[in-house]
Amino acid sequence: MSFTVTDGNIKSPANVSEIQATVKDAAAKNLPIKVYGATHSTTACFEGSGISISLRKMAKILSIDKEKLTVTVQAGVTLHELVSHLKPLGLQPPVILEMGPYHIGAISGTHANDTSVTRGTQFSSYCVGYKLVTPSGDLLEVSETQNAEYLPALRSHFGLFGVVYEVTVRILKSQPLRINYEITHIDPFKANFAKNVHALRTSYDQVFGMLFPDSGTLLWQCRKFLDPSAPKPGPIEKLIDKVESKGINIYKDFLLPLVKAGTELHPARPLAELLNKSLIEVPIRLMAHSVYTIDPGDRAITWDEGNPPFEFYDWVFPEEKWVEMVQAFLKLAGRFRDEHDFTFPIPTLIYYINKDEASLLSRSRGGNMITVDPQYTDPNDATWKKFRLAFNEIAILHGGIPHINKTRDGAINHFAKQQDQTSVKKYLELRKKIDPNGLFLNDYFRTLYKGYL
């Protein structure tokens, strides 16, 4: 995402003193402040109308504690840089996302998460220390032992508490990640939902699902951490690891180009169904037989500018309501297919978020959640926008919670209402305490918390 900033209002401080000077100057001029990272969010959560701060010049990895298994970095360090630094030491972040350009300062306080079914999935839940410049220009250190009352809130800071310039994160000893695929149809999966979910949870560490709404095909990418002392992968697996590490993964560089080629033909309905079967269904069934092992750090891909070539619409739902929600989603997709000739060339993403109370605005604070995350190739398509708004209506009926960074349009009016109200109120009380004049609020969050501020 991009937005326009007035000349001279973009600041790139190189040290803490420069951050303090920028904040104090903005406060004196009554100019609101927003800090932005890699600008990969698809909502206006980081869009500012006054001073915009980039911490790209503050991108040093400061220290590693191998006994406590923590790493301390400046906020401008990217996930890819962190992974690359830890990898030779046999270490890895606890959550590794495919978007390698993410800034650690940004994902230390957002909903960035992976697909783990065995442990916490949100990156910020593993952040145990923050240093920030407050809206008054003062320095504040927050950890499990210092100003600890702020820690759950800063794990959901979204740039609203000041300028986070340093973060300490728990890390893990590196383990190889073995990947295989399972293919099924959504109907039998729903029919035996509890049994199927239990099987996935007990068999794997991470599970990433791809549901093709038009056919009902459900493909699971299943990941299992291996003992580092296990036999090394063979030549074929080493080759695939190298392919994956360059970002040439099955989803991004195999499925999506096929999908794009098919949609650009704009075929009539019968031909579209034939293309879907030949371009998608057959390759998927071939994928179901592939098994390989990679270094998990190789998943932190540095995407090219302008990528990925699609838009997410991420909502999570309580596990016990997911079957009803996915049925409602498929019914809605069918209605749009019949009434608007609108189809989904890209699969809808299904992944798990375990119960996580580490951050005040965690989307899984109340229990285990599962996504229904539709995607589309053209974010500006008018029918896609109509679908998103219709999706919102059924999502709130099934206890859905949208993603602050990824879910656009009407979802902004639902986030605060769908969250645990006690947590939202506590979060906003702490936020107001540290920023009484709303210096770090922007229009997006004023709208999101309308009626709460």
The 8 nearest C-alpha neighbors of each residue, nearest first, counted from 0:
[[1, 41, 38, 39, 40, 2, 42, 43],
 [2, 0, 38, 3, 46, 39, 43, 41],
 [1, 3, 46, 4, 0, 47, 43, 45],
 [4, 2, 5, 1, 46, 48, 47, 6],
 [3, 5, 6, 8, 2, 9, 48, 51],
 [6, 4, 8, 7, 3, 9, 49, 48],
 [7, 5, 8, 4, 9, 3, 50, 10],
 [6, 8, 9, 5, 10, 4, 50, 51],
 [7, 9, 50, 6, 5, 51, 10, 4],
 [10, 8, 51, 7, 52, 50, 11, 4],
 [9, 11, 52, 12, 51, 8, 53, 50],
 [12, 10, 53, 54, 52, 13, 56, 9],
 [13, 11, 17, 18, 14, 10, 54, 56],
 [12, 14, 56, 57, 11, 17, 15, 54],
 [15, 13, 17, 16, 12, 18, 57, 56],
 [14, 16, 18, 17, 19, 13, 12, 164],
 [17, 15, 19, 18, 14, 20, 12, 13],
 [16, 18, 20, 12, 19, 15, 14, 21],
 [19, 17, 15, 21, 16, 20, 12, 22],
 [20, 18, 136, 16, 22, 17, 21, 23],
 [19, 21, 17, 23, 18, 22, 24, 16],
 [22, 20, 18, 24, 19, 23, 25, 17],
 [21, 23, 25, 19, 24, 20, 136, 26],
 [24, 22, 26, 20, 25, 136, 21, 19],
 [23, 25, 27, 21, 26, 22, 20, 28],
 [26, 24, 30, 28, 22, 27, 23, 29],
 [25, 27, 29, 23, 28, 24, 30, 22],
 [26, 28, 24, 25, 29, 23, 30, 22],
 [27, 29, 25, 26, 30, 24, 23, 31],
 [30, 28, 26, 27, 25, 31, 438, 24],
 [29, 31, 25, 49, 28, 26, 50, 32],
 [32, 30, 438, 49, 439, 50, 29, 48],
 [31, 33, 50, 439, 49, 51, 438, 30],
 [34, 32, 51, 47, 439, 52, 45, 35],
 [33, 35, 52, 51, 53, 158, 45, 162],
 [34, 36, 45, 53, 52, 33, 38, 37],
 [37, 35, 38, 102, 105, 53, 34, 101],
 [36, 38, 39, 101, 102, 100, 35, 40],
 [39, 37, 36, 40, 0, 35, 1, 45],
 [40, 38, 37, 0, 41, 101, 36, 404],
 [41, 39, 404, 42, 38, 405, 0, 44],
 [40, 42, 405, 0, 404, 39, 43, 407],
 [41, 43, 407, 44, 404, 40, 405, 406],
 [42, 44, 46, 45, 443, 41, 40, 404],
 [43, 45, 42, 443, 46, 404, 444, 403],
 [46, 44, 43, 35, 33, 47, 34, 158],
 [47, 45, 43, 44, 2, 33, 48, 441],
 [48, 46, 33, 49, 51, 441, 45, 32],
 [47, 49, 31, 50, 46, 4, 441, 32],
 [50, 48, 31, 30, 47, 32, 51, 8],
 [49, 51, 32, 8, 9, 31, 33, 52],
 [52, 50, 9, 33, 34, 32, 47, 8],
 [51, 53, 34, 10, 9, 11, 33, 35],
 [54, 52, 11, 55, 35, 34, 10, 36],
 [53, 55, 75, 57, 56, 11, 12, 52],
 [54, 56, 75, 57, 53, 58, 11, 76],
 [57, 55, 13, 54, 58, 11, 12, 75],
 [58, 56, 75, 54, 55, 13, 73, 59],
 [57, 59, 76, 75, 73, 56, 55, 74],
 [60, 58, 73, 61, 72, 57, 76, 75],
 [61, 59, 72, 62, 73, 71, 58, 76],
 [60, 62, 72, 71, 59, 73, 63, 70],
 [63, 61, 71, 70, 60, 64, 72, 69],
 [64, 62, 70, 69, 65, 71, 61, 68],
 [63, 65, 69, 68, 66, 67, 70, 62],
 [64, 66, 68, 67, 63, 69, 70, 90],
 [67, 65, 68, 64, 69, 63, 170, 70],
 [66, 68, 64, 69, 65, 169, 170, 63],
 [69, 67, 65, 170, 66, 64, 169, 171],
 [68, 70, 169, 64, 170, 168, 67, 63],
 [69, 71, 63, 168, 167, 62, 64, 169],
 [72, 70, 167, 62, 61, 166, 168, 60],
 [73, 71, 60, 61, 166, 165, 59, 74],
 [72, 74, 165, 58, 59, 75, 164, 57],
 [73, 75, 104, 164, 165, 103, 76, 72],
 [74, 76, 58, 55, 54, 57, 102, 73],
 [77, 75, 58, 74, 102, 103, 73, 59],
 [78, 76, 102, 80, 100, 101, 79, 103],
 [77, 79, 81, 99, 80, 101, 82, 100],
 [78, 80, 99, 82, 299, 77, 81, 83],
 [81, 79, 83, 77, 78, 82, 84, 76],
 [80, 82, 78, 84, 83, 79, 85, 77],
 [81, 83, 79, 85, 84, 80, 296, 86],
 [84, 82, 80, 86, 81, 85, 79, 296],
 [85, 83, 81, 82, 86, 80, 87, 88],
 [86, 84, 90, 82, 88, 83, 91, 87],
 [85, 87, 89, 88, 83, 90, 84, 82],
 [88, 86, 89, 85, 84, 90, 83, 82],
 [89, 87, 86, 85, 90, 84, 91, 173],
 [90, 88, 173, 86, 87, 172, 85, 91],
 [91, 89, 172, 173, 85, 88, 86, 171],
 [90, 92, 173, 171, 85, 170, 172, 82],
 [93, 91, 170, 94, 171, 95, 82, 169],
 [94, 92, 170, 171, 91, 95, 169, 122],
 [93, 95, 92, 122, 113, 96, 120, 112],
 [96, 94, 299, 92, 93, 97, 113, 298],
 [97, 95, 98, 299, 113, 94, 298, 99],
 [96, 98, 299, 298, 300, 99, 95, 301],
 [99, 97, 96, 300, 100, 299, 101, 301],
 [98, 100, 299, 79, 300, 301, 78, 101],
 [101, 99, 77, 98, 301, 78, 79, 37],
 [102, 100, 77, 99, 78, 37, 98, 103],
 [103, 101, 77, 105, 104, 75, 76, 36],
 [104, 102, 106, 105, 74, 77, 107, 76],
 [105, 103, 74, 107, 102, 106, 75, 163],
 [104, 106, 102, 103, 107, 108, 36, 109],
 [105, 107, 109, 108, 103, 111, 104, 123],
 [108, 106, 123, 104, 105, 103, 154, 109],
 [107, 109, 155, 154, 156, 106, 157, 123],
 [108, 110, 106, 155, 111, 157, 107, 105],
 [109, 111, 112, 121, 402, 361, 108, 106],
 [112, 110, 109, 106, 121, 122, 113, 123],
 [113, 111, 121, 120, 122, 110, 114, 94],
 [112, 114, 120, 115, 96, 94, 121, 95],
 [113, 115, 205, 350, 351, 206, 207, 120],
 [116, 114, 205, 120, 117, 204, 113, 118],
 [115, 117, 205, 204, 200, 118, 351, 353],
 [118, 116, 204, 115, 200, 119, 205, 353],
 [119, 117, 115, 116, 120, 353, 204, 352],
 [120, 118, 121, 353, 355, 115, 124, 117],
 [119, 121, 112, 113, 115, 352, 114, 118],
 [120, 122, 112, 123, 124, 111, 119, 110],
 [123, 121, 124, 94, 112, 125, 111, 120],
 [122, 124, 107, 126, 154, 125, 121, 108],
 [125, 123, 357, 122, 126, 121, 358, 154],
 [124, 126, 123, 169, 168, 122, 127, 93],
 [127, 125, 168, 123, 124, 167, 128, 169],
 [128, 126, 142, 167, 168, 125, 143, 169],
 [127, 129, 142, 167, 166, 141, 126, 130],
 [130, 128, 166, 141, 165, 140, 142, 167],
 [131, 129, 140, 165, 139, 163, 164, 141],
 [132, 130, 163, 162, 139, 164, 138, 133],
 [131, 133, 138, 162, 137, 161, 136, 139],
 [132, 134, 161, 136, 135, 137, 131, 138],
 [135, 133, 161, 136, 434, 438, 22, 132],
 [136, 134, 133, 137, 23, 22, 26, 434],
 [137, 135, 19, 133, 134, 23, 132, 22],
 [136, 138, 133, 135, 132, 139, 19, 134],
 [139, 137, 132, 131, 133, 136, 140, 130],
 [138, 140, 131, 130, 132, 141, 137, 133],
 [141, 139, 130, 129, 131, 145, 142, 138],
 [140, 142, 146, 129, 145, 128, 147, 150],
 [143, 141, 128, 145, 144, 147, 127, 150],
 [142, 144, 147, 145, 127, 150, 141, 128],
 [145, 143, 142, 147, 146, 141, 128, 148],
 [146, 144, 142, 147, 141, 143, 140, 148],
 [147, 145, 141, 148, 149, 142, 144, 140],
 [146, 148, 143, 145, 150, 149, 142, 144],
 [149, 147, 146, 150, 151, 152, 141, 145],
 [148, 150, 147, 152, 151, 146, 153, 141],
 [149, 151, 153, 147, 152, 148, 141, 142],
 [152, 150, 358, 154, 359, 153, 357, 149],
 [153, 151, 155, 149, 154, 150, 359, 426],
 [154, 152, 156, 155, 150, 151, 108, 149],
 [153, 155, 108, 358, 123, 151, 152, 156],
 [156, 154, 108, 153, 109, 152, 157, 360],
 [155, 157, 153, 108, 158, 159, 154, 152],
 [158, 156, 108, 159, 109, 155, 105, 44],
 [157, 159, 156, 160, 34, 161, 33, 162],
 [158, 160, 439, 157, 156, 161, 440, 430],
 [161, 159, 158, 430, 156, 433, 133, 434],
 [162, 160, 133, 134, 132, 159, 158, 163],
 [161, 163, 132, 131, 164, 133, 158, 34],
 [164, 162, 131, 130, 165, 161, 104, 132],
 [163, 165, 74, 131, 73, 130, 162, 104],
 [166, 164, 73, 130, 74, 72, 129, 163],
 [167, 165, 129, 72, 128, 71, 73, 168],
 [166, 168, 71, 128, 70, 127, 126, 129],
 [169, 167, 126, 70, 69, 125, 127, 170],
 [168, 170, 69, 125, 68, 126, 70, 167],
 [171, 169, 92, 68, 69, 93, 91, 168],
 [172, 170, 91, 90, 93, 173, 92, 68],
 [171, 173, 90, 89, 91, 174, 170, 68],
 [172, 174, 90, 89, 91, 171, 175, 86],
 [173, 175, 227, 224, 225, 226, 176, 172],
 [176, 174, 294, 225, 224, 293, 295, 227],
 [177, 175, 224, 293, 292, 223, 295, 294],
 [176, 178, 292, 223, 222, 291, 224, 293],
 [179, 177, 222, 291, 221, 290, 292, 176],
 [178, 180, 290, 221, 289, 220, 222, 291],
 [181, 179, 220, 287, 219, 221, 182, 289],
 [180, 182, 219, 287, 218, 220, 183, 179],
 [181, 183, 218, 217, 287, 219, 180, 184],
 [182, 184, 217, 216, 218, 185, 181, 188],
 [185, 183, 216, 217, 186, 215, 187, 188],
 [184, 186, 188, 215, 217, 187, 189, 216],
 [185, 187, 189, 188, 184, 190, 215, 183],
 [188, 186, 190, 189, 185, 184, 191, 183],
 [187, 189, 185, 186, 190, 191, 192, 184],
 [190, 188, 192, 186, 187, 191, 185, 322],
 [189, 191, 187, 188, 192, 186, 185, 193],
 [192, 190, 189, 188, 194, 193, 195, 187],
 [191, 193, 189, 195, 194, 188, 190, 196],
 [194, 192, 196, 195, 191, 197, 189, 198],
 [193, 195, 197, 192, 191, 196, 198, 199],
 [196, 194, 198, 192, 197, 193, 191, 199],
 [197, 195, 199, 193, 198, 194, 192, 200],
 [196, 198, 200, 194, 195, 199, 193, 201],
 [199, 197, 195, 201, 196, 200, 202, 194],
 [200, 198, 196, 202, 197, 201, 203, 195],
 [201, 199, 197, 198, 202, 116, 203, 196],
 [200, 202, 198, 199, 203, 197, 204, 117],
 [201, 203, 199, 200, 198, 204, 223, 197],
 [202, 204, 223, 205, 200, 222, 199, 201],
 [203, 205, 223, 117, 116, 115, 222, 224],
 [206, 204, 115, 222, 114, 116, 203, 221],
 [205, 207, 221, 114, 220, 222, 350, 208],
 [208, 206, 220, 350, 219, 114, 349, 221],
 [207, 209, 219, 349, 218, 348, 350, 220],
 [208, 210, 348, 218, 346, 347, 217, 349],
 [209, 211, 217, 347, 346, 216, 212, 348],
 [210, 212, 346, 216, 215, 213, 214, 347],
 [213, 211, 215, 214, 210, 329, 343, 346],
 [214, 212, 211, 215, 343, 342, 333, 332],
 [213, 215, 216, 212, 211, 184, 210, 275],
 [214, 216, 212, 185, 211, 184, 213, 217],
 [217, 215, 184, 211, 214, 210, 183, 185],
 [218, 216, 210, 184, 183, 209, 185, 182],
 [217, 219, 182, 209, 208, 181, 210, 183],
 [220, 218, 208, 181, 180, 207, 221, 182],
 [219, 221, 180, 207, 206, 179, 208, 222],
 [222, 220, 206, 179, 178, 180, 219, 205],
 [223, 221, 178, 205, 177, 203, 204, 206],
 [222, 224, 203, 204, 177, 176, 225, 178],
 [225, 223, 176, 175, 174, 177, 204, 222],
 [226, 224, 175, 174, 227, 176, 223, 229],
 [225, 227, 228, 229, 174, 224, 175, 230],
 [228, 226, 174, 229, 225, 175, 173, 230],
 [227, 229, 226, 230, 231, 225, 174, 175],
 [228, 230, 226, 227, 231, 225, 175, 232],
 [231, 229, 232, 228, 227, 233, 226, 225],
 [230, 232, 229, 233, 228, 227, 292, 237],
 [233, 231, 236, 237, 230, 292, 234, 291],
 [232, 234, 236, 235, 237, 231, 238, 230],
 [235, 233, 237, 236, 238, 232, 239, 231],
 [236, 234, 238, 237, 233, 239, 232, 291],
 [235, 237, 291, 239, 238, 233, 234, 232],
 [238, 236, 240, 234, 235, 239, 232, 233],
 [237, 239, 235, 241, 236, 240, 234, 242],
 [240, 238, 242, 236, 241, 237, 243, 235],
 [239, 241, 293, 237, 243, 242, 238, 244],
 [242, 240, 244, 238, 239, 243, 237, 245],
 [241, 243, 239, 240, 247, 245, 244, 238],
 [244, 242, 248, 240, 247, 246, 245, 241],
 [245, 243, 297, 241, 246, 242, 240, 298],
 [246, 244, 243, 242, 247, 241, 300, 297],
 [245, 247, 243, 244, 248, 300, 242, 298],
 [248, 246, 243, 252, 242, 245, 249, 251],
 [249, 247, 243, 246, 252, 250, 251, 242],
 [248, 250, 253, 252, 251, 254, 247, 243],
 [249, 251, 254, 248, 253, 252, 255, 247],
 [252, 250, 248, 255, 249, 253, 254, 247],
 [253, 251, 247, 248, 249, 250, 255, 254],
 [252, 254, 249, 250, 255, 256, 251, 257],
 [253, 255, 250, 257, 256, 258, 252, 249],
 [254, 256, 258, 257, 251, 253, 259, 252],
 [257, 255, 259, 258, 254, 253, 260, 252],
 [258, 256, 260, 254, 255, 259, 278, 261],
 [257, 259, 255, 261, 256, 260, 344, 254],
 [258, 260, 256, 262, 261, 257, 255, 263],
 [261, 259, 257, 263, 258, 262, 256, 264],
 [260, 262, 258, 259, 263, 264, 257, 274],
 [263, 261, 259, 264, 265, 260, 258, 344],
 [262, 264, 265, 260, 261, 259, 266, 258],
 [263, 265, 262, 266, 261, 260, 259, 271],
 [266, 264, 263, 262, 267, 261, 271, 268],
 [267, 265, 271, 264, 270, 268, 262, 261],
 [266, 268, 270, 271, 269, 265, 272, 264],
 [267, 269, 271, 270, 272, 266, 340, 273],
 [270, 268, 272, 271, 267, 273, 266, 274],
 [271, 269, 273, 272, 267, 268, 266, 274],
 [270, 272, 268, 274, 266, 273, 269, 267],
 [271, 273, 275, 269, 270, 274, 276, 268],
 [272, 274, 270, 276, 271, 275, 277, 269],
 [275, 273, 271, 277, 276, 272, 278, 270],
 [276, 274, 272, 279, 278, 273, 277, 271],
 [275, 277, 280, 273, 274, 279, 278, 272],
 [276, 278, 274, 275, 281, 279, 280, 273],
 [279, 277, 275, 274, 276, 257, 280, 281],
 [278, 280, 275, 276, 282, 281, 277, 283],
 [281, 279, 276, 283, 282, 277, 284, 278],
 [280, 282, 284, 283, 277, 279, 276, 285],
 [283, 281, 285, 284, 279, 280, 286, 278],
 [284, 282, 286, 280, 285, 281, 279, 287],
 [283, 285, 287, 281, 286, 282, 280, 182],
 [284, 286, 282, 283, 287, 288, 281, 289],
 [287, 285, 283, 288, 289, 284, 282, 180],
 [286, 288, 180, 284, 285, 181, 289, 182],
 [287, 289, 286, 285, 290, 180, 284, 179],
 [290, 288, 286, 287, 179, 291, 180, 285],
 [291, 289, 179, 178, 288, 292, 180, 177],
 [290, 292, 236, 178, 177, 179, 289, 293],
 [293, 291, 177, 176, 236, 178, 232, 175],
 [294, 292, 240, 176, 175, 295, 177, 291],
 [293, 295, 175, 296, 297, 176, 292, 240],
 [296, 294, 297, 176, 298, 293, 175, 95],
 [297, 295, 298, 294, 82, 299, 91, 95],
 [296, 298, 244, 295, 299, 294, 243, 300],
 [297, 299, 97, 296, 300, 295, 244, 96],
 [300, 298, 99, 97, 79, 297, 96, 98],
 [301, 299, 99, 97, 246, 298, 98, 302],
 [300, 302, 99, 100, 98, 303, 299, 79],
 [303, 301, 300, 306, 304, 98, 99, 307],
 [302, 304, 306, 305, 301, 307, 300, 100],
 [305, 303, 306, 302, 307, 301, 39, 308],
 [304, 306, 303, 307, 308, 302, 0, 39],
 [307, 305, 308, 304, 303, 302, 309, 39],
 [306, 308, 309, 305, 302, 310, 303, 251],
 [309, 307, 306, 376, 305, 310, 377, 255],
 [310, 308, 376, 375, 307, 377, 374, 311],
 [309, 311, 374, 375, 378, 376, 312, 308],
 [312, 310, 374, 313, 373, 405, 372, 309],
 [313, 311, 406, 372, 373, 374, 405, 314],
 [312, 314, 372, 406, 402, 311, 401, 405],
 [315, 313, 401, 400, 370, 371, 372, 399],
 [316, 314, 370, 369, 400, 399, 368, 371],
 [317, 315, 399, 368, 369, 321, 398, 370],
 [318, 316, 368, 320, 319, 367, 321, 369],
 [317, 319, 368, 321, 320, 369, 367, 316],
 [318, 320, 317, 321, 322, 316, 368, 323],
 [321, 319, 317, 318, 323, 322, 397, 324],
 [320, 322, 324, 318, 323, 319, 316, 325],
 [323, 321, 325, 324, 320, 189, 326, 319],
 [324, 322, 326, 321, 325, 320, 327, 397],
 [325, 323, 321, 327, 326, 322, 397, 328],
 [324, 326, 328, 322, 327, 323, 321, 329],
 [325, 327, 323, 329, 324, 328, 330, 322],
 [326, 328, 324, 330, 325, 329, 331, 323],
 [329, 327, 325, 331, 330, 326, 324, 332],
 [330, 328, 332, 326, 331, 327, 333, 325],
 [329, 331, 333, 327, 328, 332, 326, 334],
 [330, 332, 334, 328, 333, 329, 327, 335],
 [331, 333, 329, 335, 330, 334, 336, 328],
 [334, 332, 336, 330, 331, 335, 329, 337],
 [333, 335, 331, 337, 336, 332, 338, 330],
 [336, 334, 338, 339, 332, 337, 333, 341],
 [335, 337, 341, 340, 333, 334, 342, 339],
 [338, 336, 334, 335, 340, 339, 333, 341],
 [337, 339, 335, 336, 334, 340, 341, 333],
 [340, 338, 341, 335, 336, 337, 382, 334],
 [341, 339, 336, 337, 338, 342, 335, 268],
 [342, 340, 336, 339, 335, 343, 382, 337],
 [341, 343, 336, 344, 340, 213, 332, 335],
 [342, 344, 345, 375, 212, 213, 346, 341],
 [343, 345, 258, 342, 346, 262, 375, 259],
 [346, 344, 343, 374, 375, 347, 258, 211],
 [347, 345, 211, 210, 209, 348, 344, 374],
 [346, 348, 373, 210, 372, 209, 374, 211],
 [347, 349, 209, 372, 208, 371, 346, 210],
 [348, 350, 208, 370, 371, 209, 207, 372],
 [351, 349, 207, 370, 114, 369, 208, 206],
 [350, 352, 369, 114, 368, 116, 353, 370],
 [353, 351, 368, 120, 367, 369, 363, 354],
 [352, 354, 367, 119, 355, 351, 368, 116],
 [355, 353, 366, 367, 363, 364, 365, 352],
 [354, 356, 364, 363, 357, 353, 119, 361],
 [355, 357, 364, 358, 361, 354, 359, 363],
 [356, 358, 124, 355, 151, 359, 361, 154],
 [359, 357, 151, 154, 361, 356, 360, 155],
 [358, 360, 151, 152, 422, 361, 426, 155],
 [361, 359, 358, 155, 362, 422, 423, 364],
 [362, 360, 364, 358, 363, 359, 355, 356],
 [361, 363, 364, 360, 400, 418, 315, 110],
 [364, 362, 354, 366, 361, 355, 365, 368],
 [363, 365, 356, 355, 361, 362, 354, 366],
 [366, 364, 363, 354, 367, 419, 356, 355],
 [365, 367, 354, 363, 364, 368, 317, 353],
 [368, 366, 354, 353, 318, 363, 352, 317],
 [369, 367, 317, 318, 352, 316, 315, 363],
 [370, 368, 351, 315, 316, 350, 318, 352],
 [371, 369, 315, 349, 350, 314, 372, 316],
 [370, 372, 349, 314, 348, 315, 373, 313],
 [371, 373, 313, 348, 312, 347, 370, 314],
 [374, 372, 347, 312, 311, 348, 371, 313],
 [375, 373, 311, 310, 347, 345, 312, 309],
 [374, 376, 310, 309, 377, 345, 343, 378],
 [375, 377, 309, 308, 310, 378, 374, 345],
 [376, 378, 379, 380, 375, 309, 310, 383],
 [379, 377, 380, 310, 376, 375, 309, 383],
 [380, 378, 377, 381, 384, 383, 382, 376],
 [379, 381, 383, 377, 382, 378, 384, 376],
 [382, 380, 384, 383, 379, 385, 378, 386],
 [383, 381, 385, 384, 380, 386, 341, 339],
 [382, 384, 386, 380, 381, 385, 387, 378],
 [383, 385, 387, 381, 382, 386, 388, 380],
 [386, 384, 382, 388, 383, 387, 389, 381],
 [385, 387, 383, 389, 384, 388, 390, 382],
 [388, 386, 390, 384, 389, 385, 383, 391],
 [387, 389, 391, 385, 390, 386, 409, 384],
 [390, 388, 386, 392, 391, 387, 385, 393],
 [389, 391, 387, 388, 392, 393, 386, 394],
 [392, 390, 394, 388, 389, 393, 387, 410],
 [391, 393, 389, 390, 394, 395, 388, 396],
 [392, 394, 396, 390, 391, 395, 397, 389],
 [395, 393, 391, 399, 397, 396, 392, 390],
 [394, 396, 399, 398, 397, 393, 392, 391],
 [397, 395, 393, 394, 398, 392, 399, 324],
 [398, 396, 395, 394, 399, 324, 320, 393],
 [399, 397, 395, 396, 316, 317, 394, 400],
 [398, 400, 316, 394, 395, 315, 397, 314],
 [399, 401, 315, 314, 417, 414, 362, 316],
 [402, 400, 314, 406, 414, 313, 410, 403],
 [401, 403, 406, 405, 404, 313, 314, 400],
 [402, 404, 405, 406, 401, 44, 42, 110],
 [405, 403, 40, 42, 402, 41, 44, 406],
 [404, 406, 41, 402, 42, 40, 403, 313],
 [407, 405, 312, 402, 313, 401, 403, 410],
 [408, 406, 42, 410, 405, 409, 411, 41],
 [407, 409, 410, 411, 406, 388, 387, 384],
 [408, 410, 411, 412, 388, 407, 391, 413],
 [409, 411, 413, 412, 408, 407, 401, 406],
 [410, 412, 447, 409, 413, 414, 408, 407],
 [413, 411, 410, 447, 409, 414, 446, 415],
 [412, 414, 410, 416, 411, 415, 417, 409],
 [413, 415, 417, 416, 401, 400, 411, 412],
 [416, 414, 418, 417, 413, 448, 447, 423],
 [415, 417, 413, 414, 418, 420, 412, 419],
 [418, 416, 414, 415, 400, 413, 398, 419],
 [419, 417, 415, 416, 420, 414, 400, 423],
 [418, 420, 422, 421, 423, 417, 365, 364],
 [419, 421, 423, 422, 418, 424, 416, 415],
 [420, 422, 424, 423, 419, 425, 426, 418],
 [423, 421, 425, 420, 424, 359, 419, 426],
 [424, 422, 420, 426, 425, 421, 427, 419],
 [425, 423, 427, 421, 426, 422, 428, 420],
 [426, 424, 428, 422, 423, 427, 421, 429],
 [427, 425, 423, 429, 424, 428, 152, 422],
 [426, 428, 430, 424, 429, 425, 431, 423],
 [427, 429, 425, 431, 430, 426, 424, 432],
 [430, 428, 432, 426, 427, 431, 425, 433],
 [429, 431, 427, 433, 432, 428, 434, 160],
 [432, 430, 435, 434, 428, 433, 429, 427],
 [433, 431, 429, 430, 434, 435, 428, 427],
 [432, 434, 430, 431, 435, 429, 160, 133],
 [435, 433, 431, 437, 436, 432, 134, 430],
 [436, 434, 431, 437, 432, 433, 430, 438],
 [435, 437, 438, 434, 431, 439, 134, 440],
 [438, 436, 440, 434, 439, 435, 431, 31],
 [437, 439, 31, 436, 440, 32, 434, 134],
 [440, 438, 32, 159, 437, 31, 33, 161],
 [441, 439, 437, 438, 159, 444, 445, 442],
 [440, 442, 443, 444, 47, 445, 439, 46],
 [443, 441, 445, 444, 446, 440, 47, 46],
 [444, 442, 446, 441, 445, 44, 43, 447],
 [443, 445, 447, 446, 442, 441, 448, 440],
 [446, 444, 442, 448, 443, 447, 449, 441],
 [447, 445, 449, 444, 443, 448, 442, 412],
 [446, 448, 444, 411, 445, 449, 412, 443],
 [449, 447, 451, 445, 446, 444, 450, 452],
 [448, 450, 446, 451, 447, 445, 452, 444],
 [449, 451, 452, 448, 446, 447, 445, 415],
 [452, 450, 448, 449, 424, 427, 415, 423],
 [451, 450, 448, 449, 427, 445, 431, 428]]
